[in-house]
Structures are given as structure tokens and as C-alpha cells.
Amino acid sequence: MSRVVATSLNLVFLIGSALGQSGFVNQNLGKMNDEERAVLRKGFKLPDSATITEVKKRSFAPGAPLKLCLETILDPDVRQDVANWIAEWNQKEPDQSRRLEIVADSLQADVSVLRYVRPPPPNSLISKLVFTDPQGNSQAPLLAYSYLMVRKSDALEILWRKVSGTYQGEHKLSAKVLANELKDLMKERGKR
């Protein structure tokens, strides 16, 4: 079994490099597969017939604040870090059309933010790695699935998707990845 000593900042780089070299990302994570769609359908209580599509571009008209739902981010630390980033963003943005508003219902939101983790497939290269976190504890790797999406009553539109390596307890980098995508979305919205 390989041992990798990693801080939370370089962990994703190390896992990404290992995954990229193995071809694992291209085959199993680069594109959404049926198992991932099934997880999303189950999580959103959608029927098996519900469509889940990846959308290249979607524009959100400026005007009112963009409504966000922090949907089922199971790690409360990631949820709180993203909520804190949203509060900081809103303090710096006097323009109402560039503000973000957190709503509880994803069907009322313009965009849902989602993150969940799962163990890697047992036969994958990443499953054989062991990580040492900043506190010196050995950690088994996990895969973090992160999304920005639009939820409809019978469908999901994926605006952005990222699968990256992480470990139990890591939250700052995961929240930063989501915050950076929200920032990019708001910058794009501001250009309209």
C-alpha cells in the first residue's frame, strides 16, 4: 500500500496526478455515469425517468440577488464554510444584482450547490493510497463530488461538476472549490 504525506492544500493535486496517470479519471470520473445519476436521483427524490444533463452555458439575468440552495452538503463544516463565503461576498457587493441569497428549497433556488463524498471503487489506484492529514492521522481517500446545478421538479441541469480526492475531515479546500465556482458564476452574470 502506498503512503502519501499530504497537507490539505496539495492533497487534491497528488490524488489528481495519481488518478490522471492511472486513466481512472478518464474512464470512471471524467464523465457522469449511470451510478452517479442514480445517486443524484435518489438524493433529490426524483423518479428513475428524470433527466440529468450537463449544460455548457446558462445565463442568469441580473436584477434580484441570485438564490442559492446549499443542498445536502452532508459535511456541516463545508456547508458553514460556503455560507461564510457567501456572507463575505455579500458584504463586499453593494450591487443588489451581484448578491447571493440562501434559500432552503432547491426548487425555489436559481442554483443549488451540492457536495457529497463516497469511497473510491475498490479496484482503483486511489483506493490503495493512505494519506496522513495535517494532524498526523492516517486517512483513507474519499472522492468528493461537487456540483452547481439547477433543480427542476422532474430534472437536474448540471452547470458545473468536479470530482476530486479528499479525506474525512477536510473541508476548507472543498468549500474553496465551491466558492470559486460561485464567484466565477457571479462574474459571468455581472457581464450580462
C-alpha positions in Angstrom: 0.0 0.0 0.0 1.4 3.4 -0.9 1.8 6.1 1.8 1.5 9.7 0.8 2.1 12.5 3.3 -0.1 15.4 2.2 -1.4 18.6 3.5 -4.9 19.6 2.6 -3.6 22.1 0.1 -1.6 19.6 -2.0 -3.8 16.6 -1.4 -6.1 17.2 -4.4 -3.0 17.8 -6.6 -1.4 14.5 -5.5 -4.6 12.5 -5.9 -5.4 14.2 -9.3 -1.9 13.3 -10.5 -2.2 9.7 -9.5 -5.7 9.4 -10.9 -4.7 11.0 -14.2 -1.7 8.7 -14.6 -3.8 5.6 -14.0 -6.5 6.6 -16.5 -9.1 6.2 -13.7 -10.4 9.8 -14.1 -11.0 9.4 -17.8 -12.8 6.1 -17.5 -14.8 6.4 -14.4 -14.9 10.0 -13.2 -14.4 12.3 -16.2 -18.0 11.8 -17.3 -21.1 11.3 -15.3 -22.2 7.6 -15.3 -25.4 5.9 -14.5 -24.4 5.1 -10.9 -23.8 8.8 -10.3 -27.1 9.8 -11.9 -28.8 7.2 -9.7 -27.2 8.8 -6.6 -28.5 12.2 -7.6 -32.0 11.0 -8.5 -32.2 9.3 -5.1 -30.8 12.3 -3.2 -33.4 14.6 -4.8 -36.2 12.0 -4.7 -36.6 12.1 -8.4 -38.1 9.3 -10.5 -35.9 7.0 -12.5 -37.2 8.7 -15.6 -35.9 12.1 -14.5 -33.3 13.6 -16.9 -29.9 14.7 -15.6 -28.0 16.7 -18.2 -24.8 18.6 -18.2 -25.3 22.2 -19.5 -22.4 24.1 -21.1 -23.7 27.6 -20.6 -26.7 29.0 -18.7 -27.2 32.7 -18.1 -28.9 34.2 -15.2 -30.4 37.6 -15.8 -29.1 40.3 -13.5 -31.6 42.0 -11.3 -32.5 40.4 -8.0 -30.0 38.5 -5.9 -29.2 35.0 -7.2 -31.0 32.5 -5.0 -28.8 29.6 -3.8 -29.7 26.4 -2.0 -26.9 24.7 -0.1 -28.4 21.3 -1.0 -27.5 18.3 1.0 -23.9 19.2 1.7 -23.6 16.5 4.3 -20.4 17.8 5.9 -21.6 20.7 8.2 -18.1 22.2 8.1 -18.2 22.5 4.3 -21.8 23.9 4.5 -20.7 26.5 7.1 -17.5 27.5 5.1 -19.6 28.1 2.0 -22.2 30.0 3.9 -19.4 32.2 5.5 -18.0 32.8 2.0 -21.5 33.9 0.8 -21.8 36.3 3.7 -18.4 37.8 2.9 -19.2 38.1 -0.8 -22.5 39.9 0.1 -20.6 42.4 2.4 -18.3 43.3 -0.4 -21.0 43.6 -3.1 -23.2 46.7 -2.8 -24.9 46.0 -6.1 -28.1 44.0 -5.4 -27.9 42.1 -8.7 -24.5 40.7 -7.6 -25.6 39.5 -4.2 -26.4 35.9 -3.2 -29.4 34.8 -1.2 -29.5 31.4 0.6 -32.9 29.7 0.3 -34.0 26.4 1.9 -35.9 24.9 -1.1 -33.9 23.9 -4.1 -37.0 24.2 -6.3 -37.1 27.9 -5.3 -33.4 28.4 -5.9 -31.8 29.6 -9.1 -28.8 27.4 -8.4 -28.2 24.5 -6.0 -24.8 23.8 -4.5 -24.1 20.2 -3.8 -21.2 18.2 -2.4 -21.1 14.6 -1.2 -18.3 12.1 -0.7 -18.0 8.4 -1.4 -15.3 5.8 -1.2 -13.4 5.2 -4.4 -14.1 2.0 -6.3 -12.2 -0.9 -4.6 -10.0 -1.8 -7.6 -8.9 1.7 -8.3 -5.4 3.1 -7.8 -6.7 5.8 -5.4 -8.3 3.1 -3.1 -4.8 1.8 -2.4 -3.4 5.1 -1.1 -3.2 6.1 2.6 -2.9 9.8 3.5 -1.6 11.5 6.6 -3.6 14.5 7.4 -2.1 17.7 9.0 -2.8 16.3 12.5 -0.7 13.1 11.6 -3.7 10.8 11.4 -3.8 8.1 8.6 -6.8 8.7 6.4 -8.3 6.6 3.7 -9.1 8.5 0.5 -12.6 9.6 -0.5 -13.9 11.1 -3.7 -15.7 14.4 -3.3 -18.5 15.1 -5.9 -19.2 18.8 -6.2 -21.8 20.5 -8.3 -23.6 23.7 -9.2 -26.9 22.7 -10.7 -30.4 23.9 -11.5 -33.1 21.7 -9.9 -36.5 21.3 -11.6 -39.4 19.2 -10.4 -38.5 16.4 -12.9 -34.9 17.1 -13.9 -31.5 18.3 -12.9 -29.3 20.5 -15.1 -25.6 20.3 -14.1 -23.9 23.7 -14.7 -20.5 22.6 -13.2 -19.2 19.3 -11.9 -15.9 18.3 -10.2 -14.8 15.0 -8.7 -11.7 15.3 -6.6 -9.8 13.4 -4.0 -10.2 14.2 -0.3 -10.3 12.6 3.1 -12.6 12.6 6.1 -12.5 15.9 7.9 -11.1 18.0 5.1 -13.4 21.0 4.5 -11.6 24.2 3.8 -10.3 23.2 0.3 -13.7 21.7 -0.6 -15.5 24.8 0.4 -13.0 27.0 -1.5 -13.5 24.9 -4.7 -17.3 25.5 -4.5 -16.8 29.2 -3.6 -14.5 29.8 -6.6 -17.1 28.3 -8.9 -19.8 30.5 -7.4 -17.5 33.5 -7.8 -17.0 32.6 -11.5 -20.8 32.2 -12.0 -21.4 35.7 -10.4 -18.6 37.3 -12.5 -20.2 35.8 -15.6 -23.6 37.1 -14.5 -22.2 40.5 -14.0 -21.1 40.7 -17.6 -24.7 40.4 -18.8 
